[in-house]
């Protein structure tokens, strides 16, 4: 009989990368002045932190489609943070080039890993039948 190994959330590379992205996001957020935080920063950091939170919530769900829904939410938050907010912050001179580059590199890795996770859950669902 085959024994399945349980993988902890903290051991998932996509989750580790999401936590790393949050760290970079908080470095950016902490350097903002009060008005920038209020106007753009709060939304930027909420979207950034939401990536890992949605991965965690989806990972904790039992049903395949419920898991996938949260992984899609994570992807939406990733796009919001990494394509919209970080771009606006850069255009307005509120983020350093090196911070922007680092944020984008991590987000691109997450995007790929997240799509792989979604695909794996769909395959597991199909193989369960």
N, C-alpha and C positions, 0 to 999 in steps of 0.2 A: 504494500500500500504506500502510495506517495504521500510524503509529508510536505505540506506547504509551509513556507517560511513567511512569517509576518514581517513586513517592513514598517518600521516606525516612521511617523511623519517627519521627524527630525533627520532621518536618514535619506529622505528624498532630495535629490539634487535640485529639483525645481523649487522646492520649498527653501532650501538653503540659499539659493540664489535670490529668492524673493526677500528673505531676511537681509541679505547683503544689500539689495536694492533699497530697502527701507533705511538701512544705515547711511547710505550715500544720500538718500533723500533728506534725512534728518540733518545731515551736515549742511546741505544746501539751505534747508528751512531755517536752521539756527542762525545762519549768517544774514538773513533778511531783516530789514527794518520793519517796524510795527505795521506800517501801512501796506507794504508789500505782502506781509503775512496775512493781513486781513483781506486784501483784495484777491490775491492769487495763491499765496502760500498755503493757506488752510485747505484749499481744494486740491492743490498739488500733493500735499502730504497725505491727505485722506485717500486719494486715488492710489498713491504709492503703497501705503500700508494695507490697503484693501486687497492687493494682489495676494500677499501671503495669507491674509485672513480667509479669503475665499478658497484658496487651495486647501487650507486646513479644514474648513467647514465641509468642503466637498469630500475630502479624504475620510472624514468621519461619518459620512452618510453610507447607508447600507445599499440602497437601490442604485443600479447602474446609471439610470437616467437622472436621478437626483444628484449623483456625483458630478455628472457631466454638466449639469446646469450651473453648478458652482464654479467649475473649471472655466466655463464660458464667461461667467461673471468676472473671474480673475483676469481672463484675457481682455475683457472690455476695460477693466480698471487699468491694466497695463498699457493699453493703447491710449487711454485718457492721460495717464501720467507721462508716458515716454514719447508720445507723438504730439499731444496737444500742449500740456502745461510746461514741460521742459523746453519745448520749442518757443513758447511765448516768453518764458523767463530769459531765455538766451537772447531773443530778439530785443528785449527791453533792457539788456545788460545787467540782469539780476543774478546771473549764474556765471561762474568762471568757465572758460573753454574746457579745461581739464575735467572739471566736475561734470559738465555736459557730456563730454566724450565717455567718461567712465559710466555714467548713468545709462547712456545709450547702449554701450557694449554689454552691460549686464542685462538690460531689458531685451536685447536681441537673443541672448542665450536663453532667457526665461521663455520667450516666445516660442522658440524651437522645442524646448523641453516640455512646455505646456501642451503644445500640439501633439507631441509624442504621447503624453499622458492621456489626453483625450482619445487618441486613436487606440491606445492600449485598453482603455475601459470599454470602448465600443467592441473591440475584438473579444474581450472577456465576456461581454454580454452575449455576443453571437455564438461563442463557444459553449456557453452555459446550456443552451437549448438541447 
